């Protein structure tokens, strides 16, 4: 019965004179998401509203699922359009709407009319009262509750008359592309996909870099990361994934540096390489999935040691989350089951038995001098291995 959706947004509504830029970005993201859905649609912006009109048969559930992956949408309202053929005809349509949408009608309701077209013969209060009476006559088992109704029936008088009562939650946030671009250090774990999703929710376009260590990490480990990027890309749009061969750097660090400092020094070189790629691709910062104290490389001392090699800002949206908070989000965005597949990444392969948890920066810098003979060459060689995968 539904032929359209009213798209609600939250934060965009307070953007003042720049609001139209965010609305236009949201329209673009909606159009992109609907390309993957069965049917054809028109997306239009009018009078502070965004509508999705179905131009053909469509799969309702698939369409809603697609819209629920568009950042910036706070609510999705399935709408019935009615031509203005008089109030009696409108009443018949509303009665039919309630019959079709609500099988159990032992509910309270409230009519909320909005008369955007001021030449309509009844004002909003009159529409509310008259339509309430029509509904009660048709369904005496229903009752009015103007404070906390089970059903809030919205009737908007515009070029056409729009009827809706359901609001399906959207993901919220800001449309992707309105907040610049950042580089995500994407591993095969639970945390980094969630971190990328959270930053993208704030309107940031995501690129990603993955450090591969063949033969110590398998092609299945690499494919796992591609699969995770694909699940995040369902929300963010295409992700440019840079796959870097990190094996020679890891082996060189393993050979020249104290083993308890392996993770920190490797991490510092990952950040250096990620920042180099970020600058080349005009990213404005790095994103990691680090959370304070979760592992040895994520203590405050360790985070300071890795931060020291970066000039770009490092965004850590999970910094104060515990593991269950992160797992809950990963399950919500459908990355968890892929993240726990048993294919090791390069960080876990070369982890020390007793990693330092309070690294001293002066000592770390001193031990990094052991690498001076070859490390610049190895970093350049790693950059030259950059394999770009466009994940959609």
Buried (B, 14 or more C-beta within 10 A) or exposed (E): EBEBBBBBBBBBEEBEEEBEEBBEBBBBBBBBBBEEBEBEBEBEBEEEBBBBBBEEEBEEEBBBBBBBBBBBBBBBBBBBBBEBEEBEEBBBBBBBBBEEBBEEBEBBBBBBBEBBEEEBEBEBEBBBEBBBEBBBEBBEEBEBBEEEBBBBBBBBBBEBBBBBBBBBEBBBBBBBBBBEBBBBBBBBBBBBBBBBBBBBBBBBBBBBBBBBBEEBBBEEBBBBBBBBBBBBBBBBBBBBBBBBBBBBBBBBBBEBBEBBBBBBBBBBBBBBBBBBBBEEBEBBBBBBBBBBEBBBBBBEBBBEBBBEBBEBEBBBBBBEBEEEEBBEBBBEBEBBEBBEEEBBBBBBEBBBEEBBBEBEEEEBBEBBEBBEEEBEEBBEEBBEBBEEBEBE
